[in-house]
Amino acid sequence: MYNDSETLKAISQGNKEAFAKLYDSFAPTAFGLALRITESRDRAAQVVQETFTQVWQSASSFDPSQKDSFIWVLEILKKAAFEQESRSDQFDFFAYQNSNSKGYSLEDLFSKIDNKHRQVLELAFFRRLGEDQIEEEMNIPVGTVATRLRLAIKAMRKSIG
């Protein structure tokens, strides 16, 4: 795994060549992950752009003793991707509810989601727990947490049309 704290240190000092090196190393994987989360090439491209803008702006905050540089970048990407999804036209619950005279109650939507997916969604959005915290709370792998969260959001999208 590529873990070059010197590259991030150089980026924090404004080194564009170091940034290009990091981008070339991480962008393909970053795009793949963003595409998997957003399920849209356009939104995935926006997520990658937001991610690397954030990397450029916050490279000085990277602490190599805390985590691998690759993991650090992917954590920024994941946050950007989920923020992008929450802004997505495909799942704007409140706008949909306002435009629909019948609307949907959150309780109705949640009742249509599989229990194991709903639990992860509730922990993430109502208790504002991160995936690592949900992993500990539910005693399931963090990858399973991410998958269940994505599937819960898909189920909600399907319910509201």
N, C-alpha and C positions, 0 to 999 in steps of 0.2 A: 504494500500500500504506500502510496506517495505521501510522505509526511515531511514537508520541508518548511520548518518554522522560519528559516532564513529568508525564504521567498516571501512569506507574509510580513516579515520584518521589513524587507525591502519595499514591499507594497505600501506599508504604513508610512514610509519615507517618500512616497510618490514615484517609485520606480515603475514605469509603464512596461518595461521589458519583463520584469518579474510578474507583473499582473498578466501579461499575455501568456507567459509560461504556465501560470496557474490556471488560467482560463482554458488553454489548450489541453491541459491534463484533466480538468474536472468537467468541462462543459458537456461532453457527450453523455456522461453518466447523469449529470444534473438534468439535462434535457429529458432523458429517459424516465427519471423519477418524476419530474414535473408532469410529463405527459401521462404517466400512470395515474397521478393524483387528479389532474384536471380533465383528462380525456379530451383535450383539445390542443392541437398543435399551436394555434395562435396564443391561447392562454399559457401554455407551457413555455413558449418563447418569451412571453412577458414575465413569467416567473423567473426564468433564467436571467433575464436582464435585470430585474429587481434584485435578485440574489447577488449578482456580481457587482452591482452598484453598492449594495450593502457591504460586500466584502471589501471593496475599495475604501469605503468610508470608515469601516470599523476594524480594519486589519490590525491596528495598534492594540485592540482589546483581546486579540488571540493570545491564549496562554498555552504554550506547548506542554506544560506540565499537567494540564487539565484534560486535554484530549488531542486526538489526531487531527491534523489540519483538514483532511478529507471529511471527517465526521463533522467538524465545525462548519464547513461550507454546506454540507447536506442538511444540517440542522437549520441553518439560515434559509435554505431552499424550501425545506418542509414547511416552515412557518409562512414563508411568502406564498407557497402553493395553497395552503389552507386559507390564508387571507384572500387570495385570488378567488378561491372557490366560494368563500362567503360573500364576495362581491359579484359573483357570476349571475348573469341573467337567468341561468337555468335553475337556480334555487334562491329565489328572492321571496321567501315565505310571506313576509309582511306586505310586500307589494301585491302579491297574489291574493292575499286575504282581503286587502282593501279593494281590489278590483272585482272580487267575487262576492255577490250579495249573500250567499250562504256561508262562504268562508270555511275554514277548517279550524277546529280547536287543536291546540298542540297535543292535548290528550288523545284526540282521535288519531292524529298522525302517529303518535308514539305507539298507540295500540296496534297499528299495522306493521310495526317493525318487530322482527324476531327479538326475543328477550335478551339474548347474549349481545346483540348489536345495540339494542336500546340502552343497556346498562353502561356500555362504553360511551355512548353519546351523552347520556345524562352526566356521567362523571366528567367528561371533557367540557361540556358546555354549561352545566348548572353548578358544578363544583369547581370549574376552571382548573382541572387537573391536567398536567401534561402527560404524554404517553408513558414516560418513566414512572410517574406517580400512579397511573392507572395500572401499569404492569405490577407494581407492588400491591396495590389495593385488591386487584382481582387474581393475582398470582398466575398470570399468563404472560407469554413472551411479548415483548414490545412490538414485534412484527405482527402478531395476532391482533394486538390493540389497534394498530394502524389499519389493518384490513377490515376489522369490524367497524371501525369508525367510518371508513370509506363506504362500506356496504350499507350502513345505517343512513348515511346521507343519500345514497342512491335510492334506497327504499322510500325516503321522504320525497325525493324528486318524483318518483314514480307515482306516489299517492296523490300529489297535487297536480299531476299532469304536466 
